[in-house]
């Protein structure tokens, strides 16, 4: 039996929040479906409204506060992630996009992710696929095929639980496959990494080369 570490990232700003509710439903179904397959799931929740000040500080100064550091560590250890955002002015939450923009580009490589959004009207239903998938493709995650969107009228629609089940199952199957860990074990060096990213995992860089000595103010041999 495997134990999967699942992390929910919610950009909802109210309490209670429909954005958080949607993410929680996905996490609950993922836990139940994993249990049916002999696995267990541990859950951590990152409420971005509690990190707003530290995210802003990181954007303008590259300084990471303690709460933000804890959130980054949780994502680094995650086997699966559920990301949920409210839609503001026809776009994903700026708080959510800012949070993922301050992360190391290498942190989430190959990790399976469910993308979800909530809004007051169905006119925003394409925000997930039109905006969030591009961001998470850049971060090189493995997003599940099923996108989730819930407008006000969707909460009483029996189609929403079916979509949640489908996305949760896709997430569980990806976590159970071990795909993300295999990528890190067998293909990590084939990716282009930024120096200093992902906690120093770019250890293959030759710090004693002429180029690196010049970059740090020294002279070539």
Secondary structure, DSSP 8 states (H G I E B T S, - for coil): --EEEEEEEE---SSS-HHHHHHHHHHHHHHHHHHHTT-EEEEEEEEGGGTHHHHHHHHHH----HHHHHHHHHHHH-SEEEEEEEEETTEE-HHHHHHHHTS-TTTTTT-EEEEEEE-SSGGGTTHIIIIIHHHHHHTT-EE-S--EEE-GGGGG-HHHHHHHHHHHHHHHHHHHHTHHHHHHHHSGGGS---TT-GGGT-TTS-TTSHHHHHHTT----
